[in-house]
Amino acid sequence: MPCAYQVKLHLQNNRLTKDLPKSLFLLTGLADVNVSDNCLSGALSDDVANLKQLRLFKMEGNRHSATDRAVITDSLTVYLPALVKAQGFRI
């Protein structure tokens, strides 16, 4: 029986700036992403739709404006509704 595993990417507290790189959204096996407490700002790429395995996505503690947070939440609601429904998203 194969082992079940989750691919995790934890980059919290690393002073990341600007937007998340589009190449991150090519890692389609990601299940757990934590980019909290950096200096990220701006909207989230629509390429987030590639992350079909995503179960937890933490972005709180960055420099997103209220508008950015609303756009990101709307994008995730459209592209990854199960993530939002399961409350696996934090900004």
N, C-alpha and C positions, 0 to 999 in steps of 0.2 A: 504494500500500500504506500503510495507516495506521501511524502511529508507536506503538510499544508504550511505555508509560510507567507508572511507579508513583507513586501519590499518597503522599507522605510527610508525616508530622507529627512534628517533632522539638522537644520541649519540655523536654529535659534541663537540669538545673541552673537551675531557675526558681523555686524555693521554693514550688511548688504544694503545697497542703495538702488534707487530708481525702480524699474519693473523687474519682475522675474523673467529670466531669459526664455525665449520661445523653445529652446532646446530642452528645457525641463519637461515640457509637455510632450516630448517624444518618448519619454520613459513611461510607456503605457502600463507597465506592471506596478507602478507606485500605488500603495494602499494607504500609506500614512506619511503626510508631509507636514513638517513643522518649520515655518519660517517666521515665527514670532520674535518680537523684540529686536528688530533690525531697523533700518531706515528706509524701508520700501515705500513707494508712493505710486499713484497712477492706477489705471484700470488693469484688469486681468485679461490676458489674451484669450480669445475665443478658442484657442487650441487646447484649453483646459478640457474641452469635450473629449479629447483623446484619452483622458485618465479614467477609463471605465471601471477600474478596480479601486478607485479612491474611496476610502471609508472615513478618513480623518484628515482635515485640512485646517491647520491653525495658522492664522495670520495676525493675531492681535498684537498690539504694542508696536505698530509701525507708524508711518506718517501719512496714512490715508486720510483724505478729507471725508466729510460726511457724504459728499457726492460720490467719491471713489468707492466708499463702502456700499452705497446703494447700488451702484453699477455692478460691482463685483457680486453682490448678493443676487441681483437680477440675473446676471450671466450664469451663475451656478444653479439657480432655480430652473433656468431653461435647459442648460447642458447636462447637469448632473442632479436631477430632481431627487433621486434616492438619497444622495448625500445630504441635501438640505432637509429632507423629510426626517432622516435619521438623526438630525442635529449633529452631524459630524463636521460642521463647518463653523469656525470661530474667527471673527474679525473684530 
